[in-house]
Amino acid sequence: MPKIRFHKLAAIAVLIGFAAWMGTGEFSSVGSAADKSVTTDKSLTTDKQADAGKPEAAKPNKAEAEPKAAPRTVAVVTPPRKTYARAIRISGLTEADKRAVLATRVAGVIEKLPVKQGDRVKTGDLVLMLAAEEKISNVENARQLLVQRKAELDAAERLAKTGNLPKLQLDTARSNLTQAQSQLDTAQAELDRNEVKAPFDGVIDRIPVELGSSVMQGGEVATVLKLDPVIARGEISERDLRYVKIGNQADVRLVNDQKVTGTVRYISRDASAQTRTFRVEVAIPNADGSIPAGMTAEITLSAEPTNAVMLPRSVVTLGDKGDLGIRAVGKDDKVAFFPIDLVDDTPHGLVLGGIPEDARIIVAGQELVKEGDLVKPVEADQATINKLIGEATAGTQ
């Protein structure tokens, strides 16, 4: 009998084992598990349908299952309203109302210099005169000739009345008188060109020449300033231009802490191409000349009064659109946002406009809430408000 090889025995053993496993039926457990899963899903669906058939009162309440968060407590205040005038502060400097650099109209040697630096002059006062002996002589000769021509005309008119002088000779006498008058006017004008006179009331600020010195035609000989009124000049932004009008009162604080009051007399209608600002001039009475030109000044312009409230700086916040404003609590205890109009910035707080009269403004906790949130408003006590204002004041020092 031939021997059976080992690998054949192994194959027979595996075949017998596989047949035995097939006989157990365990391979059907996968399908059975799927059937169980389907059965379970069907039972859940049946439960849901049963719940749907139940009345609403019998269903479980999710809101009761999840407790609602309590409204956040915020401190609010209803500030008193007052009438404030918008204060627009700009930097500037003082300058003379008028400034003239006097110059000679002809060349010559200074013969008269009756003024010195710092002297006050009136319109037409002599400031300087050049030597003009020849011109003075010409004026005198022309004046004498004019007297002679007048006498000749008088004689000619008397003779013409008696009929002893032809009419042609009378006309010649009249022409000679007119010519003599013209010569006198010309000589006097030439003499006047040697004089330099004050063009307006003011003060002599600078005299760069000395008596006896020689000057060329057009040479600078003196500077005259009109300092009453003195002008405070500054530049106002295009946003604030609409709040200022000619004739408005303005306060000016000089660099030496001197405070004066003036009136807006000029507002430019042409903006600077570089800064987009407009020139503003404030006229300040300066009868004694105590305010010099060229001094640094802070100009405070007062606009039309408006209804506003004063609040600490900490109440100002940013809205959803990035604009500045305040958050307030409405009648329904929900947060609302109101854009503000900054009227003034004082050491005691901000003066704000554009806020409704009945608004309860949030002064503590405004950064922790947003528009539409339901909050619990609590009136802020005066100590809290004073603390906020004190902190804002300290922050500006």
C-alpha positions as CSV (number, residue, x, y, z in Angstrom):
1,M,0.0,0.0,0.0
2,P,1.5,3.3,-1.1
3,K,2.3,5.8,1.6
4,I,0.1,9.1,1.7
5,R,2.2,12.2,1.5
6,F,2.1,14.8,4.4
7,H,0.7,17.7,2.4
8,K,-2.2,15.6,1.3
9,L,-3.0,14.7,4.9
10,A,-2.9,18.4,5.8
11,A,-5.3,19.4,3.0
12,I,-7.7,16.7,4.1
13,A,-7.5,18.0,7.7
14,V,-8.3,21.5,6.6
15,L,-11.2,20.3,4.5
16,I,-12.7,18.4,7.5
17,G,-12.3,21.4,9.8
18,F,-14.0,23.8,7.3
19,A,-16.9,21.3,6.9
20,A,-17.3,21.2,10.7
21,W,-17.4,25.0,11.0
22,M,-20.0,25.2,8.2
23,G,-22.1,22.7,10.1
24,T,-22.2,24.9,13.3
25,G,-24.0,27.8,11.4
26,E,-22.0,30.5,13.2
27,F,-21.4,32.2,9.8
28,S,-24.9,33.6,9.9
29,S,-24.2,35.8,13.0
30,V,-23.2,38.8,10.7
31,G,-26.6,38.9,9.1
32,S,-28.3,38.3,12.5
33,A,-26.4,41.3,14.0
34,A,-27.6,43.5,11.1
35,D,-31.1,42.3,11.7
36,K,-30.8,43.2,15.3
37,S,-29.5,46.6,14.5
38,V,-32.4,47.2,12.1
39,T,-34.8,46.0,14.8
40,T,-33.3,48.4,17.3
41,D,-33.6,51.3,14.9
42,K,-37.2,50.4,14.2
43,S,-37.9,50.4,17.9
44,L,-36.4,53.8,18.3
45,T,-38.4,55.2,15.4
46,T,-41.5,53.7,17.0
47,D,-40.6,55.4,20.3
48,K,-40.2,58.8,18.5
49,Q,-43.5,58.4,16.7
50,A,-45.1,57.6,20.1
51,D,-43.6,60.7,21.6
52,A,-44.9,62.7,18.6
53,G,-48.3,61.5,19.3
54,K,-48.2,62.6,22.9
55,P,-49.5,66.1,23.8
56,E,-47.1,69.1,24.1
57,A,-47.4,69.1,27.9
58,A,-46.2,65.6,28.1
59,K,-43.0,66.3,26.1
60,P,-39.8,67.1,28.0
61,N,-38.9,70.9,27.9
62,K,-35.3,71.5,26.7
63,A,-35.3,75.0,28.2
64,E,-36.0,73.5,31.6
65,A,-33.3,71.0,31.1
66,E,-30.8,73.7,30.2
67,P,-31.0,76.7,32.8
68,K,-30.9,80.2,31.2
69,A,-27.9,82.5,32.0
70,A,-28.8,85.4,34.3
71,P,-28.8,89.0,32.7
72,R,-25.5,90.8,33.3
73,T,-25.7,93.7,35.8
74,V,-24.5,97.1,34.5
75,A,-24.3,100.5,36.1
76,V,-26.4,103.2,34.4
77,V,-26.9,106.9,34.8
78,T,-29.3,109.5,33.3
79,P,-27.1,112.6,33.3
80,P,-28.5,116.2,33.5
81,R,-28.6,118.0,30.1
82,K,-27.2,121.5,29.7
83,T,-26.5,123.9,26.9
84,Y,-22.9,123.9,25.8
85,A,-21.0,125.8,23.2
86,R,-18.7,123.7,21.1
87,A,-15.1,124.6,21.8
88,I,-12.7,124.3,18.8
89,R,-9.1,124.7,19.8
90,I,-6.5,125.5,17.2
91,S,-2.8,126.5,17.4
92,G,-1.7,129.8,15.8
93,L,0.3,132.9,16.3
94,T,-0.2,136.6,16.5
95,E,0.6,139.0,13.7
96,A,0.2,142.7,13.0
97,D,-3.0,144.0,11.4
98,K,-0.9,145.9,8.9
99,R,2.8,145.7,8.1
100,A,4.6,148.0,5.7
101,V,8.2,148.1,4.7
102,L,9.0,151.7,3.7
103,A,11.4,152.4,0.9
104,T,12.8,155.5,-0.9
105,R,11.6,156.5,-4.3
106,V,14.8,158.2,-5.3
107,A,18.5,157.9,-4.3
108,G,20.1,160.3,-2.0
109,V,21.6,161.1,1.4
110,I,19.4,161.0,4.5
111,E,19.1,164.6,5.8
112,K,16.2,164.1,8.3
113,L,15.3,161.0,10.4
114,P,12.9,162.4,13.0
115,V,11.8,158.9,14.4
116,K,13.4,156.0,16.1
117,Q,12.5,152.4,16.7
118,G,9.5,152.0,18.9
119,D,8.0,155.4,18.2
120,R,4.3,155.7,17.4
121,V,3.4,157.6,14.3
122,K,0.2,158.9,12.7
123,T,-0.8,158.7,9.1
124,G,1.3,161.2,7.1
125,D,4.0,161.8,9.7
126,L,7.5,162.3,8.3
127,V,9.7,159.2,8.8
128,L,12.7,160.2,6.7
129,M,13.8,162.9,4.2
130,L,16.7,162.9,1.7
131,A,18.8,166.0,1.0
132,A,17.1,168.0,-1.8
133,E,18.5,171.6,-1.9
134,E,18.1,171.8,-5.7
135,K,14.6,170.5,-5.6
136,I,13.7,173.0,-2.9
137,S,15.1,175.8,-5.0
138,N,13.1,174.6,-8.0
139,V,9.9,174.7,-5.9
140,E,10.6,178.2,-4.7
141,N,11.3,179.5,-8.3
142,A,8.1,177.9,-9.5
143,R,6.1,179.5,-6.7
144,Q,7.5,183.0,-7.6
145,L,6.8,182.4,-11.3
146,L,3.2,181.5,-10.4
147,V,2.8,184.8,-8.4
148,Q,4.1,186.7,-11.4
149,R,1.8,185.0,-13.9
150,K,-1.2,185.8,-11.6
151,A,-0.2,189.5,-11.6
152,E,0.1,189.5,-15.4
153,L,-3.3,187.9,-15.8
154,D,-4.9,190.5,-13.4
155,A,-3.5,193.3,-15.4
156,A,-4.5,191.8,-18.7
157,E,-8.1,191.4,-17.5
158,R,-8.3,195.0,-16.4
159,L,-7.0,196.2,-19.8
160,A,-9.4,193.9,-21.6
161,K,-12.4,195.4,-19.8
162,T,-11.4,198.9,-21.0
163,G,-10.9,197.6,-24.5
164,N,-7.1,198.5,-24.5
165,L,-6.0,194.8,-24.8
166,P,-6.7,192.4,-27.6
167,K,-8.5,189.2,-26.6
168,L,-5.7,187.1,-27.9
169,Q,-3.2,188.6,-25.4
170,L,-5.7,187.9,-22.5
171,D,-5.8,184.2,-23.6
172,T,-2.0,184.1,-23.6
173,A,-1.9,185.5,-20.0
174,R,-4.3,182.8,-18.9
175,S,-2.2,180.1,-20.6
176,N,1.0,181.4,-18.9
177,L,-0.7,181.2,-15.5
178,T,-1.8,177.6,-16.1
179,Q,1.7,176.6,-17.2
180,A,3.3,178.2,-14.1
181,Q,0.9,176.3,-11.9
182,S,1.9,173.0,-13.6
183,Q,5.6,173.8,-13.1
184,L,5.0,174.4,-9.4
185,D,3.1,171.1,-9.1
186,T,5.9,169.2,-10.9
187,A,8.6,170.8,-8.7
188,Q,6.6,170.0,-5.6
189,A,6.1,166.4,-6.6
190,E,9.9,166.0,-7.2
191,L,10.5,167.3,-3.8
192,D,8.0,165.0,-2.2
193,R,9.7,162.0,-3.7
194,N,12.6,162.7,-1.3
195,E,10.3,162.3,1.7
196,V,9.1,159.0,3.3
197,K,5.9,159.3,5.3
198,A,3.9,156.9,7.5
199,P,1.1,155.2,5.5
200,F,-1.1,154.5,8.6
201,D,-1.2,154.8,12.3
202,G,1.3,152.4,13.9
203,V,4.6,151.8,15.5
204,I,8.1,152.0,14.0
205,D,9.4,148.5,14.4
206,R,12.7,148.7,12.5
207,I,15.0,151.3,11.0
208,P,18.0,149.8,9.2
209,V,19.6,153.1,8.2
210,E,21.3,156.0,10.0
211,L,21.2,159.8,9.6
212,G,23.6,161.0,6.9
213,S,23.9,157.6,5.2
214,S,23.3,157.2,1.5
215,V,20.5,155.0,0.2
216,M,19.7,153.7,-3.3
217,Q,16.3,154.1,-5.0
218,G,14.0,151.5,-3.5
219,G,16.2,150.9,-0.5
220,E,14.4,149.8,2.7
221,V,14.5,152.5,5.4
222,A,11.8,151.5,8.0
223,T,9.2,149.0,9.0
224,V,5.8,150.2,10.3
225,L,3.4,147.8,12.2
226,K,-0.2,148.4,13.1
227,L,-0.8,146.4,16.3
228,D,-4.3,147.7,17.2
229,P,-6.0,145.4,16.7
230,V,-3.5,142.5,16.8
231,I,-4.5,139.4,14.8
232,A,-4.4,135.8,16.1
233,R,-4.1,133.6,13.1
234,G,-4.7,129.8,12.9
235,E,-5.9,127.0,10.6
236,I,-9.3,125.3,11.2
237,S,-10.1,121.8,9.8
238,E,-12.7,121.3,7.1
239,R,-14.9,119.3,9.6
240,D,-15.1,122.2,12.0
241,L,-15.5,124.9,9.4
242,R,-19.3,124.8,9.5
243,Y,-19.4,125.6,13.3
244,V,-17.6,128.9,13.0
245,K,-19.0,132.2,11.7
246,I,-17.6,135.7,11.3
247,G,-18.4,137.8,14.3
248,N,-18.2,134.9,16.8
249,Q,-16.3,135.4,20.0
250,A,-13.0,133.7,20.5
251,D,-10.7,133.2,23.5
252,V,-6.9,133.4,22.9
253,R,-4.3,132.2,25.4
254,L,-0.8,133.4,24.6
255,V,2.4,131.5,25.3
256,N,3.0,133.7,28.4
257,D,-0.4,132.5,29.8
258,Q,-2.0,135.9,29.1
259,K,-5.7,135.4,28.2
260,V,-7.5,137.8,25.9
261,T,-10.8,137.8,24.0
262,G,-11.3,138.7,20.3
263,T,-13.7,138.4,17.4
264,V,-13.5,136.3,14.3
265,R,-13.1,138.8,11.5
266,Y,-12.1,136.5,8.6
267,I,-12.5,132.9,7.5
268,S,-10.8,131.8,4.3
269,R,-13.0,130.1,1.7
270,D,-10.0,128.5,0.0
271,A,-8.4,125.5,1.8
272,S,-4.7,124.9,1.9
273,A,-3.7,122.3,-0.7
274,Q,-1.3,120.6,1.7
275,T,-3.3,120.4,4.9
276,R,-6.9,120.9,3.8
277,T,-7.4,123.6,6.4
278,F,-8.8,127.1,6.3
279,R,-7.2,130.3,7.6
280,V,-9.0,132.0,10.4
281,E,-8.2,135.5,11.8
282,V,-9.3,136.7,15.2
283,A,-9.0,140.5,15.9
284,I,-7.9,141.3,19.5
285,P,-8.1,144.9,20.9
286,N,-4.5,146.0,21.6
287,A,-4.6,149.8,22.3
288,D,-1.6,149.8,24.5
289,G,0.4,147.6,22.1
290,S,1.2,145.1,24.9
291,I,0.7,142.1,22.6
292,P,3.5,141.7,20.1
293,A,3.3,140.1,16.7
294,G,4.7,136.6,16.2
295,M,3.8,135.2,19.6
296,T,2.5,131.6,19.8
297,A,-1.2,131.4,20.8
298,E,-3.9,128.9,21.4
299,I,-7.2,130.0,19.9
300,T,-10.5,128.7,21.2
301,L,-13.4,129.3,18.9
302,S,-17.0,129.1,20.3
303,A,-19.6,127.6,18.0
304,E,-23.4,127.8,18.3
305,P,-24.7,126.4,21.7
306,T,-26.1,122.9,21.6
307,N,-27.9,120.5,24.0
308,A,-25.4,118.0,25.5
309,V,-24.4,116.0,28.5
310,M,-21.0,115.6,30.4
311,L,-19.8,112.1,30.9
312,P,-16.5,110.4,31.8
313,R,-14.2,109.4,29.0
314,S,-14.5,105.7,29.9
315,V,-18.1,105.5,28.6
316,V,-17.1,106.0,25.0
317,T,-16.8,102.8,23.1
318,L,-16.8,101.4,19.6
319,G,-20.0,100.2,17.9
320,D,-20.3,97.2,15.6
321,K,-19.5,99.4,12.6
322,G,-16.4,100.9,14.2
323,D,-17.9,104.3,15.0
324,L,-17.5,106.0,18.4
325,G,-20.5,106.1,20.7
326,I,-22.1,105.1,24.0
327,R,-24.2,102.1,25.0
328,A,-27.4,102.7,26.8
329,V,-30.3,100.6,28.2
330,G,-33.7,101.0,26.7
331,K,-37.1,100.7,28.3
332,D,-37.1,96.9,27.6
333,D,-33.7,96.6,29.5
334,K,-31.9,95.8,26.3
335,V,-28.6,97.4,25.2
336,A,-28.7,100.0,22.4
337,F,-25.8,101.9,20.8
338,F,-25.9,105.6,20.0
339,P,-23.2,107.4,18.0
340,I,-22.0,110.6,19.7
341,D,-21.1,114.1,18.7
342,L,-18.1,115.3,20.6
343,V,-18.9,118.9,21.7
344,D,-15.9,119.5,24.0
345,D,-13.1,117.8,25.9
346,T,-12.7,119.3,29.4
347,P,-10.6,118.3,32.4
348,H,-13.8,117.1,34.1
349,G,-15.0,114.8,31.2
350,L,-16.4,114.8,27.7
351,V,-19.3,116.9,26.6
352,L,-21.3,114.8,24.2
353,G,-24.2,115.5,21.9
354,G,-26.6,113.4,19.9
355,I,-27.8,111.3,22.9
356,P,-31.6,110.8,23.4
357,E,-33.0,112.6,26.5
358,D,-34.4,109.5,28.2
359,A,-31.3,107.3,27.5
360,R,-29.9,105.4,30.6
361,I,-26.2,105.5,29.7
362,I,-24.1,102.5,30.8
363,V,-21.1,103.8,32.8
364,A,-19.8,100.5,34.1
365,G,-19.8,97.2,32.2
366,Q,-20.4,98.6,28.7
367,E,-17.5,96.7,27.2
368,L,-19.0,93.3,28.4
369,V,-22.3,93.6,26.6
370,K,-23.3,94.2,23.0
371,E,-26.3,95.6,21.2
372,G,-29.5,93.7,21.9
373,D,-28.3,92.0,25.1
374,L,-30.8,91.8,28.0
375,V,-29.2,93.3,31.1
376,K,-30.0,94.2,34.6
377,P,-29.5,98.0,35.0
378,V,-28.5,99.5,38.3
379,E,-28.3,103.2,39.0
380,A,-24.7,104.2,39.5
381,D,-24.0,106.1,42.7
382,Q,-22.3,109.4,42.7
383,A,-19.1,107.9,44.2
384,T,-18.8,105.7,41.1
385,I,-19.3,108.6,38.7
386,N,-16.8,110.7,40.6
387,K,-14.3,107.9,40.5
388,L,-14.7,107.5,36.7
389,I,-14.4,111.2,36.1
390,G,-11.4,111.4,38.5
391,E,-9.6,108.6,36.6
392,A,-10.3,110.3,33.3
393,T,-9.0,113.6,34.6
394,A,-5.8,111.9,35.9
395,G,-5.3,110.3,32.5
396,T,-5.1,113.7,30.8
397,Q,-2.5,115.2,33.1
